[in-house]
Amino acid sequence: MTSAEAITEGRRKTARLSGNGKAVTQAKARRLNINLPEKTFQELERLAAESGRTMTDLVRVAISLAQVAIDEKDHGRKLAVIDQDGKLLKELVLSW
């Protein structure tokens, strides 16, 4: 994969060329060190192994899901898991 840097709207972005030659642009990454309880870290490792994703990818997904959950809670809505028949299986409840 080839990479090149470009300035877009005042922010530095990294453009990568995928295998098919199409550009994939990502915002420049920032590093964050976090401390997790051992059990949470092991769960993150397990999820990464089972899904074929990196732990970093899973943290990004978790942040995106948290953003959706918070936005919906702020609008008085709830997130739920329903089956194909529309039966409620689980409801995500934010206690904070």
Secondary structure, DSSP 8 states (H G I E B T S, - for coil): -EEEEEEETTEEEEEEE-TTS-EEEEE----------HHHHHHHHHHHHHHT--HHHHHHHHHHHHHHHHHHHHTT--EEEE-TT--EEEEE----
